[in-house]
Amino acid sequence: MNRVFMLGGAQTDFERNWKKEGKGMVAMLKEAVADGLSDAGLSFEDIRALNRENRVACFVGNFIAEKYTEQGHLGAFLTEVDPAFYGVPSARYEAACASSSAAIDAAATKIRAADYDLALVVGWELMKTVDSSVGADYLGRAAYYRKEAQGIEMPFPKLFGKLADETLRKYPALDEKRYMEDLARISCLNYANAKRNPRAQTRKWFMNLDQANSRGTATNPLVGGRLAVSDCSQVTDGAAVVVLASERFVRERNLSGKPVIRGYGHRVAPLLFEKKMDEGKASPWLLPWTRQTALDAYRRSGLTVEDIDVFEVHDCFTSSEYAAFSALGLTEPGEEYRAVESGLIDFNGKKPVNPSGGLIGCGHPVGASGARMLLDLYRQVTGTAGGYQVPGARNGMMLNIGGTATTNYVFILGR
C-alpha cells in the first residue's frame, strides 16, 4: 500500500465571528482552501491539471450544517470556491465531532489504494448562526438525540459531567477534590497554551487556577453536573484544510522531508453513554474502545508512546482530556492524575499535550477539529508551529472523538 504524505494546510482564525462579518460558508471555504493550497505549494491550476488526469479528489468534513446553515450537499460547494473544482470528485463525511477525521481517513484510504495522488480535506463548521441554547440542542444530535438529548438543556455538558462521575466511580481511590483540581489544571494548561497560538479563539482570554476552581460562581457557573464553564470547549466558527499526497506525487514534485501518516486507528463504541459504561465495566480503562483505537495506531505505525513527542487530544471537556491520558498510554488507567500533577503534559513537559490550546483554548468548530489537529501535528513535526513549537518534535499523535467517545479516530504523523 502507498504511503500517505502531508504537504501542508491552513486554519482560519478561530476567534472570528463570520455572521458578524456578514460572511457565510462560501466565504469561509474560499479563504481556507486558497490558504491551504498556498501553504502546500499548490494552485488552482494544479487542481485543474490533476483533475484532467483524474488524480485529485476532495473530502469535506462537517457535522450539522443542515441545522446551523440550513444547507446540505456540502461536497458540491467546493465548486463555489473556484471553477477549478468543476468535475473533481468531492463528498461530505460526517461523524459528529470526528467528521473531518472521517474525511481524512477516506482521503488517506484513496491515496493508499492509488485511486488518487492528491487529496484536499476541508473540515468546517459555522456555529455562531444561532444562540447558545439552540446550538446546544443541535449538538445533541451527536448523541442518541431522542434518548439522551431531546428536551435537555445543554445535553453535552451534562453527558461529559456524567463522564466525570463515572471516573470517580470506576477509580474509588481517586479523591474527588484532587480530581476536580486536576480538571482545573487541564483547563488552565489549555488556556495558557492558546496564548502562544495566533489562531486560537481564547488567546486574549484570562484563566487561572483560582478562576477554574471557582465552579458554581457567577463567573464560572456549573453547566453539567460537576463541570463548569471553565471545563468546556468553545462555540466556534472555523475551517481547517489539510493536503495529502501519494508517494508518487511527492517524488514527481521533489518534495523531500514531508511528514507521513505513520499509523491510524478507528473504532466505534456503543452510541448510548450508559451502554458504553456498562460494556466497559470489565476493562481497566474508562473508555476501552478509545484505548483500542490508540493501540491500533501504535501497531500500524510500529511506534510506542515513548516515540511520540507531542499530542493533540480531544478536550471538548476537561473530563474527556483526563480520560484520554491512559487511553493513549501516557499513564496507567486510574492514574491519569500523574500526567497532570507531574508536569508530563505541560508545554515544557516530556509529553506536551495540546500545545495549540486544544479545543478548550484553540476552539472547537465541530466539523473542523480533526483536520485542525492533524494540521497542528504537521506544524509541530515540520518545525513551523511558531510560538507554540515543541522543540525537536518528530512524531505527533492526535485523538479525535465524536459524541461521547462513540466514534474514535487516532492518527500518528511523523517525519
C-alpha positions in Angstrom: 0.0 0.0 0.0 1.2 3.5 -0.8 2.3 5.8 2.0 0.3 9.0 2.6 2.3 12.2 2.9 1.0 15.6 4.2 2.0 18.7 2.2 0.5 21.4 4.3 -2.7 23.2 5.1 -4.4 26.2 6.7 -6.7 27.2 9.5 -9.0 30.2 9.8 -8.7 32.4 12.8 -11.0 30.7 15.3 -11.6 34.0 17.1 -13.7 35.3 14.2 -17.5 35.5 14.1 -18.4 35.1 10.5 -22.0 36.1 10.9 -21.0 39.4 12.4 -18.7 39.9 9.5 -21.6 39.4 7.1 -20.0 36.3 5.6 -21.1 32.7 5.2 -19.8 29.3 4.4 -18.7 30.1 0.9 -16.5 33.0 2.0 -15.0 30.7 4.7 -14.3 27.9 2.3 -12.8 30.3 -0.3 -10.4 31.7 2.3 -9.4 28.4 3.9 -9.0 26.5 0.6 -6.9 29.2 -1.0 -4.6 29.4 2.1 -4.4 25.7 2.4 -3.3 25.2 -1.2 -0.8 28.0 -1.0 0.7 26.5 2.2 1.1 23.2 0.3 2.8 24.9 -2.6 -0.1 24.3 -4.9 -2.5 26.5 -7.0 -6.0 26.2 -8.5 -4.2 25.5 -11.9 -2.6 22.4 -10.3 -6.1 21.2 -9.3 -7.2 21.7 -12.9 -4.2 19.8 -14.3 -4.5 16.9 -11.8 -8.3 16.7 -12.5 -7.7 16.3 -16.2 -5.7 13.1 -15.3 -8.2 12.0 -12.6 -5.6 12.3 -9.9 -7.3 14.6 -7.3 -10.3 14.3 -5.1 -11.8 16.4 -2.2 -13.2 15.3 1.1 -15.4 17.6 3.2 -15.9 17.1 7.0 -18.9 18.7 8.6 -21.3 17.7 11.3 -24.6 19.5 11.1 -24.7 22.4 8.6 -28.3 21.3 7.8 -29.2 22.9 11.2 -26.6 25.7 11.6 -26.8 27.0 8.0 -29.8 25.1 6.5 -27.6 23.6 3.8 -26.7 20.0 2.9 -24.9 18.6 -0.2 -21.7 20.1 1.2 -19.2 18.3 -1.0 -20.5 20.1 -4.0 -19.9 23.5 -2.5 -16.2 23.5 -3.4 -17.4 24.3 -6.9 -18.4 27.7 -5.4 -14.9 28.2 -4.3 -13.3 28.1 -7.7 -14.2 26.7 -11.2 -11.0 24.5 -10.8 -13.2 22.1 -8.8 -15.7 21.6 -11.6 -15.6 17.8 -12.2 -13.4 17.0 -9.2 -14.8 14.1 -7.1 -16.0 15.5 -3.8 -18.2 14.3 -1.0 -19.1 15.2 2.6 -18.2 12.9 5.6 -20.0 13.1 9.0 -19.1 11.5 12.3 -20.2 14.2 14.8 -17.1 15.9 16.3 -14.9 13.5 14.4 -16.3 14.4 11.0 -13.1 15.8 9.4 -11.2 12.8 10.8 -13.6 10.6 8.8 -12.8 12.7 5.8 -9.0 12.3 6.4 -9.5 8.6 6.8 -11.3 8.4 3.5 -8.8 10.6 1.7 -5.8 8.6 3.1 -7.5 5.3 2.0 -8.0 6.5 -1.5 -4.3 7.5 -1.7 -3.1 4.2 -0.2 -5.2 2.4 -2.9 -3.6 4.5 -5.6 -7.0 5.9 -6.7 -5.7 9.5 -6.4 -2.4 11.2 -5.9 -3.7 14.4 -4.2 -6.5 14.8 -1.7 -7.8 18.0 -0.3 -9.6 17.6 3.1 -11.7 20.5 4.3 -13.3 20.5 7.8 -15.6 23.3 8.8 -18.5 24.4 11.0 -20.3 27.7 11.4 -21.8 27.6 14.9 -22.5 31.2 15.7 -25.5 31.5 13.5 -27.8 30.7 16.4 -27.9 31.4 20.1 -26.2 29.1 22.6 -29.3 27.2 23.8 -30.4 26.4 20.2 -26.8 25.4 19.3 -26.6 23.1 22.3 -29.7 21.4 21.2 -28.3 20.9 17.7 -25.2 19.4 19.1 -27.3 16.9 21.0 -27.7 15.1 17.7 -24.1 13.8 18.2 -25.6 11.6 21.0 -28.7 9.4 20.7 -30.9 12.5 20.5 -34.3 11.2 21.4 -33.0 9.2 24.3 -30.1 11.3 25.6 -30.6 14.9 24.5 -34.1 15.9 23.4 -35.6 18.4 25.8 -32.5 18.6 27.9 -30.8 21.9 28.4 -27.1 21.8 27.5 -27.1 18.0 26.9 -23.4 17.5 26.1 -22.0 19.3 29.2 -24.3 17.0 31.2 -23.1 13.9 29.4 -19.5 14.8 30.0 -20.4 15.7 33.6 -21.5 12.0 33.8 -18.1 11.0 32.5 -16.6 12.8 35.4 -19.0 11.0 37.7 -18.0 7.6 36.1 -14.3 8.4 36.5 -14.7 8.8 40.3 -17.0 5.7 40.4 -14.6 3.5 38.5 -11.5 4.5 40.4 -12.6 4.8 44.1 -9.1 5.5 45.3 -9.3 8.8 43.4 -10.2 11.7 45.7 -12.9 13.9 44.3 -11.3 17.2 45.4 -8.0 16.1 43.8 -9.8 15.1 40.6 -11.6 18.4 40.3 -8.4 20.3 40.9 -6.7 18.3 38.2 -9.5 19.2 35.8 -9.0 22.8 36.6 -5.3 22.4 35.9 -6.1 20.9 32.5 -8.3 23.9 31.7 -5.5 26.3 32.7 -2.9 24.5 30.6 -5.1 24.8 27.5 -5.8 28.4 28.0 -2.1 29.1 28.7 -1.1 27.2 25.5 -3.7 29.1 23.5 -1.9 32.4 24.3 1.0 31.2 22.2 -1.2 30.4 19.2 -2.1 33.3 16.9 -5.2 31.5 15.5 -6.6 30.4 18.9 -10.1 31.6 19.9 -9.2 32.3 23.5 -5.7 33.8 23.0 -6.9 37.0 24.7 -8.9 35.4 27.4 -8.0 35.1 31.1 -7.9 31.9 33.1 -6.0 30.9 36.3 -6.4 28.1 38.9 -8.5 30.3 41.2 -11.0 31.0 38.4 -11.0 27.4 37.1 -11.6 26.1 40.7 -14.4 28.6 41.4 -17.1 26.3 39.9 -20.6 27.3 40.8 -20.0 31.0 41.0 -21.4 33.8 38.9 -18.3 34.0 36.8 -17.9 30.2 36.4 -21.4 28.7 36.6 -22.0 24.9 36.6 -23.3 23.6 33.3 -23.3 19.9 33.6 -23.0 18.0 36.9 -19.6 18.8 38.4 -18.4 20.7 35.2 -18.5 24.4 34.9 -17.9 26.8 32.0 -14.1 26.6 32.6 -14.3 22.9 31.8 -15.9 23.4 28.4 -14.6 23.9 24.8 -16.0 26.9 23.0 -18.7 27.6 20.4 -16.6 28.3 17.4 -16.7 29.3 13.8 -13.9 27.9 11.7 -12.4 25.8 9.0 -9.2 23.8 8.6 -7.7 22.4 5.4 -5.1 19.6 5.1 -3.5 18.5 1.8 -2.5 14.8 1.5 -0.5 13.3 -1.3 0.8 10.0 -2.6 4.5 8.9 -2.7 4.3 9.2 -6.4 3.3 12.9 -6.3 5.9 13.7 -3.7 8.6 12.1 -5.9 7.3 14.0 -9.0 7.4 17.3 -7.2 10.7 16.5 -5.4 9.0 17.3 -2.1 11.6 15.8 0.3 11.1 16.0 4.0 7.3 16.0 4.1 5.8 14.0 7.0 3.9 10.8 6.5 0.8 9.4 8.3 2.6 6.6 10.1 -0.4 5.0 11.8 -4.1 5.3 12.3 -6.9 3.8 14.4 -10.7 3.9 14.0 -13.2 2.3 16.4 -16.8 2.9 17.3 -18.2 2.3 20.8 -21.9 1.9 21.7 -23.9 5.0 21.0 -25.7 5.4 24.3 -23.5 6.7 27.1 -24.9 4.2 29.6 -24.2 1.3 27.3 -20.6 2.4 27.0 -20.2 2.4 30.7 -21.9 -0.9 31.1 -19.9 -2.6 28.4 -16.7 -1.2 29.7 -17.0 -2.3 33.3 -14.7 -5.3 32.8 -11.9 -3.1 31.4 -9.4 -1.2 33.5 -9.9 1.7 31.0 -12.9 4.0 31.4 -13.0 4.2 27.6 -11.8 0.8 26.3 -12.7 1.5 22.7 -10.7 4.7 22.7 -7.8 2.7 24.2 -8.1 0.1 21.4 -8.1 2.9 18.8 -4.8 4.1 20.1 -3.4 0.6 20.2 -4.3 0.1 16.6 -2.5 3.3 15.6 0.6 2.2 17.6 0.6 -1.2 16.0 0.2 0.1 12.4 2.9 2.7 12.9 5.4 0.3 14.7 5.8 3.0 17.3 5.1 3.2 21.1 4.0 6.0 23.3 7.7 6.6 24.1 8.2 7.6 20.4 5.6 10.3 20.4 6.8 13.8 21.1 3.6 15.8 21.0 -0.1 15.1 21.4 -3.3 16.8 20.2 -6.2 15.5 22.3 -9.9 15.9 22.1 -10.7 18.1 25.1 -14.2 19.0 24.4 -14.4 19.0 28.2 -11.7 18.6 30.8 -13.2 15.2 31.7 -12.6 13.9 28.2 -8.9 15.0 28.2 -8.4 13.4 31.6 -9.7 10.1 30.4 -7.5 10.3 27.2 -4.2 10.2 29.1 -4.5 6.5 30.0 -6.2 5.6 26.7 -3.1 6.9 24.8 -0.8 5.2 27.2 0.6 8.2 29.0 -0.4 6.7 32.3 -1.9 3.5 33.7 -5.7 3.6 34.0 -6.8 5.2 37.2 -3.5 7.1 37.4 -4.3 9.9 35.0 -3.6 12.4 37.7 0.1 11.6 37.4 0.1 13.2 33.9 -1.3 16.4 35.2 0.5 16.7 38.6 3.9 15.6 37.4 4.1 18.2 34.6 4.3 15.5 32.0 1.8 17.1 29.7 2.9 20.7 30.2 4.1 22.7 27.2 7.7 22.2 28.5 7.0 18.7 29.8 8.2 15.4 28.4 4.9 14.7 26.6 3.2 18.0 25.8 -0.5 17.8 25.2 -2.4 20.4 23.2 0.3 23.0 22.7 -2.2 24.6 20.3 -4.6 25.2 23.1 -6.7 22.2 22.2 -10.5 22.5 21.8 -10.8 24.4 25.1 -8.2 27.0 24.1 -7.9 27.0 20.3 -11.6 26.4 19.7 -14.0 23.7 18.6 -15.7 24.3 15.2 -17.1 20.7 15.4 -16.6 19.6 11.8 -13.1 21.2 11.6 -11.5 19.8 14.8 -10.0 16.6 13.4 -8.4 18.5 10.4 -7.2 21.2 12.7 -5.5 18.6 15.0 -3.7 17.0 12.0 -2.6 20.4 10.8 -1.1 21.2 14.2 0.7 17.9 14.2 2.1 18.9 10.8 3.3 22.2 12.1 4.9 20.5 15.1 6.8 17.8 13.2 7.9 20.3 10.4 9.1 22.9 12.9 6.6 25.5 11.7 4.4 26.0 14.8 6.0 29.3 15.7 5.3 30.4 19.2 3.8 27.1 20.2 6.5 24.9 18.7 7.6 21.9 20.8 11.4 21.7 20.2 12.6 18.7 18.3 9.2 17.1 17.7 9.4 14.3 15.2 6.3 12.3 15.8 2.9 13.6 16.8 -0.3 11.8 17.8 -3.9 13.0 17.7 -7.1 11.7 19.3 -10.4 13.0 17.9 -13.7 11.7 19.2 -17.3 12.0 18.0 -20.2 12.1 20.5 -19.4 10.7 23.9 -16.3 8.9 22.6 -18.6 6.9 20.3 -16.5 7.4 17.2 -12.8 7.3 17.9 -10.0 8.3 15.5 -6.3 8.4 16.1 -3.6 9.5 13.6 0.2 9.5 14.0 2.1 11.9 11.8 5.9 11.8 11.7 9.0 12.6 9.8 
